[in-house]
Amino acid sequence: MVERSALIAGLDGFSHVATGKILERDASGTMPHALLICFGKGNQEEAWRAFDEAVDADVPRVALCDTYSDEVDEVLRAAEVLGDSLDSVRSTPQVLDAAT
């Protein structure tokens, strides 16, 4: 498991809830890309809602907004879906190839 190897290497956390159950450690951080991938392209709102409903209320709501769509589009959609419960967003700016 990648998460177990990362912990052995010295990282202090992971965000995959199922891994947390296997390793008997609490998951932390933002939602994993795998969550959005499981819901599929065009269903990001469902993934953000599922995270919001499944994770303890004391866990910050950090929406992952760079999986399928333009980051600005996904950030606006996440803000609309989660409203005041949204704490922040996480995205990685896309780097354009010099040829584009």
C-alpha positions in Angstrom: 0.0 0.0 0.0 1.3 3.4 -1.0 0.0 5.1 2.2 1.7 2.5 4.5 5.0 3.0 2.6 4.6 6.8 2.9 4.2 6.5 6.6 7.2 4.3 7.0 9.2 6.8 4.9 8.3 9.6 7.4 5.1 11.3 6.1 2.6 12.0 8.9 -0.7 11.4 7.2 -2.9 10.3 4.4 -6.5 11.1 3.3 -7.8 7.6 2.2 -10.4 6.6 4.8 -10.3 2.8 3.9 -6.6 2.8 4.4 -7.1 4.4 7.7 -9.3 1.5 8.8 -6.7 -1.1 7.6 -3.8 0.7 9.3 -5.9 1.6 12.3 -5.0 5.3 11.9 -7.3 8.3 11.3 -7.2 9.7 7.8 -6.7 13.4 7.5 -6.2 16.1 5.0 -8.2 16.7 1.9 -10.3 14.3 -0.1 -8.3 12.0 -2.4 -8.5 12.1 -6.2 -9.8 8.6 -6.0 -13.0 9.8 -4.5 -13.7 12.1 -7.5 -12.6 9.4 -9.9 -15.1 6.9 -8.3 -17.9 9.3 -8.9 -16.7 10.1 -12.5 -16.4 13.1 -14.7 -19.3 15.5 -14.4 -20.3 14.2 -11.0 -17.9 16.2 -8.9 -20.8 17.7 -6.9 -21.8 14.3 -5.8 -18.3 13.5 -4.6 -18.0 16.7 -2.6 -21.4 16.1 -1.0 -20.5 12.5 -0.2 -17.3 13.7 1.5 -19.2 16.3 3.4 -21.8 13.8 4.6 -19.4 11.0 5.5 -16.6 12.8 7.3 -16.8 14.0 10.9 -17.9 17.6 11.3 -14.6 18.6 12.9 -12.7 17.7 9.7 -12.2 20.8 7.5 -14.0 20.7 4.2 -11.3 21.1 1.7 -12.7 20.4 -1.8 -10.4 18.9 -4.4 -10.9 21.1 -7.5 -8.6 19.9 -10.2 -9.6 16.5 -11.3 -11.7 16.8 -14.4 -12.5 20.4 -15.2 -10.9 23.8 -15.2 -9.9 24.7 -11.6 -12.0 27.9 -11.6 -15.1 26.0 -12.8 -14.7 23.4 -10.1 -14.0 25.9 -7.4 -17.1 27.8 -8.2 -19.1 24.6 -8.3 -17.7 23.4 -5.0 -18.6 26.7 -3.4 -22.1 26.5 -4.7 -22.6 22.9 -3.5 -21.0 23.1 0.0 -21.8 26.7 0.7 -20.8 27.9 4.2 -19.4 24.4 5.2 -16.6 24.8 2.6 -13.4 25.7 4.4 -11.1 25.8 1.4 -10.2 24.3 -1.9 -7.2 22.4 -3.2 -6.1 22.6 -6.8 -3.0 22.3 -8.8 -2.6 24.8 -11.6 -2.2 23.2 -14.9 1.1 23.9 -16.6 0.8 24.5 -20.3 3.3 22.8 -22.6 5.5 25.3 -24.4 4.0 24.0 -27.7 0.5 24.9 -26.8 
